Amino acid sequence: MVAGVWLAVLAAGAAAETTVLRAARLFDGTGGEVLSPATVIVEGERIAAVGRSLPVPEGARVIELGDATLTPGLIDLHTHLTDRFGVHWEEALLTTTPPEAALWGARNARDTLMAGFTTCRDMGPTWPYVDVELRDAIEAGAVPGPRLLVAGNYVSSTGGAGDARQFSIYVDVPIVRNLADGPDEIVKAVRTHLKQGADFVKILATGAVLSKGIPPGSQQYSDEEIRAAVVEADRWGRQVAAHAHGAEGIKAAIRAGVRTVDHGSYLDDEAVEMLRGSGTYYVPTLYTSEIIETSEHVPASQKERERQVREVQDAGFRRALAAGIPIGMGSDAAVIPHGENARELGARVRLGESPAAALASATRVNAEILGLESSIGTIEPGKLADLAAFAGDPLSDITALERPVLVMKGGVVYRSER
Ligand SMILES: [Zn+2]
């Protein structure tokens, strides 16, 4: 399978060839009806035409997908591609190297692309800036993977989530340098990460489940500190993504004007109303709970943190659903196995979201959150040909998204099982 994929990539080259995709159904992400049957014509890296049945241009390659559903390439706003599933980041800091993270990152990126995810926002590596190198290697065609927007490094407070110096006082990992306390240090951290190639800024507004120190429910940065990150990132024309579990941290992040509140576990009614029309989006990560419970590498104290968060986070998601606010999609892959990103959508449908809304979240809504809606997120003529196809119909069975049969990124076929 993988060797076949590579041959396909090599054969595609840079030629502006025409590919015709035909499937039983097409979900274009625009909110319109499902097209059935459907034909998509791809010329070079872009979508040329979409219709029920279109004439095949001369010399075009035709891929018959049969009983499958074409969708826009899926987008995940919360991955950690250079982190290995099954290795806790604290252990990784003490026992692994940046090159190891880069090599596993290449493998994880490939697995994620083959699962139908053609764009990911990577929320930060254990070893700083390895994600920048991974993004560039993918763009240069050295390794297959999704389009990446990367955080480069975390912005975290002393004693907070992601503090890389929470071992014995005699053990240090100076290379990580992800701690910033007070607005001045935060501005310096933001500038440093953007200078080193980050596409956006990841700040930890509250404690975390998979961390020591301040609890997930507690705000770890002051309003003033989060605001400092947003103001500086804005000068660079970049977004800020805030890791936030606790309600006060969520609200501080919304007030500061971050683009996304990730996890958003203790989302309450006031936070939901603050989100409405604010330009800040909620990106829950719900499937992680099922995995953390059964993960042998997670310490008991952190499983206990997870148990406390789980019930409230499901209730927070239902609250956002009932309010009808737009919801982004993120899986926190690395906490869950890479390539199983679509299971997040299954978890959401089990909590009451419609499959069409879940799919729209992972495509059009996520593209809008990233500000990339003019090029990706829907299947429309003129957009980049980022497409996926899944066996069956994800609109009646969301688990169909776990059965990809085709993945195309920028007009290049990376996976084709038809
Ligand atoms: Zn994360």
Boltz pocket constraint, residues with backbone or C-beta under 6 A from the ligand:
constraints:
  - pocket:
      binder: B
      contacts: [[A, 78], [A, 79], [A, 80], [A, 123], [A, 332]]
      max_distance: 6.0
